[in-house]
Amino acid sequence: MPTVYPDYDRDGFYLEHAVMRSRLWPDTFHIPDAQVRYSIKPGQLVKMDFTFAPEGAEKDGSETERMWVIVKERCDDHWVGILDDDPRFHDTIASNYVFHFHPDHLVAVGEV
């Protein structure tokens, strides 16, 4: 069964690809190195950028919210997480929302 990451059309949001954004803006968009991102463990907190607008849509900055997620388990090359935040400006999802993510989505990793 293929991994299904959040998709705007299906879920009302998608996760920004942090590695790609870091490559586009290396002087201002800093993320943990690959070793840190790929070494996360269940119970650890990670942070991702959630975008509540279609990909490619014109944005004014309020569409993306950076939120904490609790890592639940690893499944092959991806992880399952539970949202540990509530979006401030969107009601599409709320705390305890369960979804799949990849280490390349991570913008921060909390201490173990």
C-alpha beads as a LAMMPS data file, in Angstrom:
LAMMPS data file: protein, C-alpha beads

112 atoms
111 bonds

1 atom types
1 bond types

-500.0 500.0 xlo xhi
-500.0 500.0 ylo yhi
-500.0 500.0 zlo zhi

Masses

1 110.0

Atoms # bond

1 1 1 0.000 0.000 0.000
2 1 1 1.517 3.359 -0.987
3 1 1 2.207 6.079 1.558
4 1 1 -0.356 8.858 1.418
5 1 1 0.805 12.255 2.629
6 1 1 -1.732 15.005 3.301
7 1 1 -3.164 16.502 0.130
8 1 1 -5.089 19.788 -0.085
9 1 1 -7.911 18.392 -2.259
10 1 1 -8.495 15.431 0.047
11 1 1 -7.432 16.769 3.484
12 1 1 -7.711 20.560 3.218
13 1 1 -3.966 21.060 3.750
14 1 1 -0.592 19.771 2.674
15 1 1 2.861 19.675 4.269
16 1 1 5.561 21.925 2.875
17 1 1 8.690 20.118 1.664
18 1 1 11.266 21.645 4.029
19 1 1 14.322 20.295 2.204
20 1 1 13.229 21.864 -1.069
21 1 1 12.467 25.197 0.614
22 1 1 15.870 25.095 2.316
23 1 1 17.548 24.569 -1.064
24 1 1 15.613 27.494 -2.559
25 1 1 16.456 29.855 0.320
26 1 1 19.641 28.470 1.950
27 1 1 20.527 31.747 3.686
28 1 1 17.197 32.146 5.471
29 1 1 15.382 28.792 5.649
30 1 1 17.359 26.533 7.981
31 1 1 16.340 22.984 8.879
32 1 1 17.973 20.186 10.899
33 1 1 20.486 18.130 8.938
34 1 1 19.439 14.815 7.397
35 1 1 20.992 12.710 10.168
36 1 1 18.829 14.472 12.776
37 1 1 15.657 14.361 10.649
38 1 1 16.054 10.650 9.845
39 1 1 16.879 9.682 13.466
40 1 1 13.574 10.742 15.033
41 1 1 11.960 8.360 17.494
42 1 1 8.414 7.663 18.711
43 1 1 7.383 10.162 21.369
44 1 1 9.633 12.898 20.014
45 1 1 8.262 16.283 18.964
46 1 1 8.862 17.537 15.432
47 1 1 7.695 20.704 13.723
48 1 1 6.304 21.066 10.202
49 1 1 4.767 23.746 8.004
50 1 1 1.102 23.006 7.231
51 1 1 -0.345 24.895 4.243
52 1 1 -4.112 25.403 4.042
53 1 1 -4.301 26.460 0.374
54 1 1 -3.892 24.660 -2.942
55 1 1 -0.326 24.175 -4.130
56 1 1 0.642 26.947 -6.493
57 1 1 -2.116 29.286 -5.277
58 1 1 -1.241 32.900 -4.592
59 1 1 -0.569 33.249 -0.870
60 1 1 -0.496 36.150 1.566
61 1 1 1.303 34.360 4.425
62 1 1 -1.685 33.358 6.558
63 1 1 -2.142 30.031 4.749
64 1 1 0.850 28.301 6.353
65 1 1 1.101 27.488 10.037
66 1 1 4.118 25.911 11.731
67 1 1 2.975 23.316 14.269
68 1 1 4.340 20.599 16.565
69 1 1 3.644 16.918 15.964
70 1 1 4.267 13.892 18.193
71 1 1 6.039 11.086 16.332
72 1 1 4.029 7.868 16.819
73 1 1 5.708 5.225 14.664
74 1 1 7.913 4.546 11.687
75 1 1 6.421 2.797 8.658
76 1 1 9.082 1.941 6.063
77 1 1 10.388 5.277 4.721
78 1 1 7.856 7.517 6.463
79 1 1 6.422 8.166 9.901
80 1 1 2.992 8.532 11.462
81 1 1 2.410 11.542 13.673
82 1 1 -0.285 13.146 15.798
83 1 1 -0.795 16.897 15.675
84 1 1 0.060 18.395 19.085
85 1 1 -1.185 21.886 18.224
86 1 1 -4.325 23.610 17.028
87 1 1 -4.082 25.837 13.988
88 1 1 -4.632 29.490 14.890
89 1 1 -6.342 30.534 11.664
90 1 1 -7.822 27.339 10.191
91 1 1 -10.343 24.768 11.402
92 1 1 -9.614 22.037 8.847
93 1 1 -7.698 19.980 11.420
94 1 1 -7.160 20.081 15.174
95 1 1 -4.964 18.598 17.876
96 1 1 -4.817 14.772 17.779
97 1 1 -5.161 14.638 13.971
98 1 1 -3.210 11.567 12.719
99 1 1 -1.302 11.670 9.416
100 1 1 1.772 10.403 7.551
101 1 1 4.892 12.485 7.002
102 1 1 8.439 12.184 5.713
103 1 1 11.629 13.482 7.396
104 1 1 11.990 15.932 4.497
105 1 1 8.893 17.740 5.823
106 1 1 10.582 18.593 9.152
107 1 1 11.591 22.169 9.928
108 1 1 12.563 21.463 13.562
109 1 1 13.183 18.485 15.831
110 1 1 12.604 18.688 19.575
111 1 1 14.973 17.265 22.155
112 1 1 14.495 13.642 23.179

Bonds

1 1 1 2
2 1 2 3
3 1 3 4
4 1 4 5
5 1 5 6
6 1 6 7
7 1 7 8
8 1 8 9
9 1 9 10
10 1 10 11
11 1 11 12
12 1 12 13
13 1 13 14
14 1 14 15
15 1 15 16
16 1 16 17
17 1 17 18
18 1 18 19
19 1 19 20
20 1 20 21
21 1 21 22
22 1 22 23
23 1 23 24
24 1 24 25
25 1 25 26
26 1 26 27
27 1 27 28
28 1 28 29
29 1 29 30
30 1 30 31
31 1 31 32
32 1 32 33
33 1 33 34
34 1 34 35
35 1 35 36
36 1 36 37
37 1 37 38
38 1 38 39
39 1 39 40
40 1 40 41
41 1 41 42
42 1 42 43
43 1 43 44
44 1 44 45
45 1 45 46
46 1 46 47
47 1 47 48
48 1 48 49
49 1 49 50
50 1 50 51
51 1 51 52
52 1 52 53
53 1 53 54
54 1 54 55
55 1 55 56
56 1 56 57
57 1 57 58
58 1 58 59
59 1 59 60
60 1 60 61
61 1 61 62
62 1 62 63
63 1 63 64
64 1 64 65
65 1 65 66
66 1 66 67
67 1 67 68
68 1 68 69
69 1 69 70
70 1 70 71
71 1 71 72
72 1 72 73
73 1 73 74
74 1 74 75
75 1 75 76
76 1 76 77
77 1 77 78
78 1 78 79
79 1 79 80
80 1 80 81
81 1 81 82
82 1 82 83
83 1 83 84
84 1 84 85
85 1 85 86
86 1 86 87
87 1 87 88
88 1 88 89
89 1 89 90
90 1 90 91
91 1 91 92
92 1 92 93
93 1 93 94
94 1 94 95
95 1 95 96
96 1 96 97
97 1 97 98
98 1 98 99
99 1 99 100
100 1 100 101
101 1 101 102
102 1 102 103
103 1 103 104
104 1 104 105
105 1 105 106
106 1 106 107
107 1 107 108
108 1 108 109
109 1 109 110
110 1 110 111
111 1 111 112
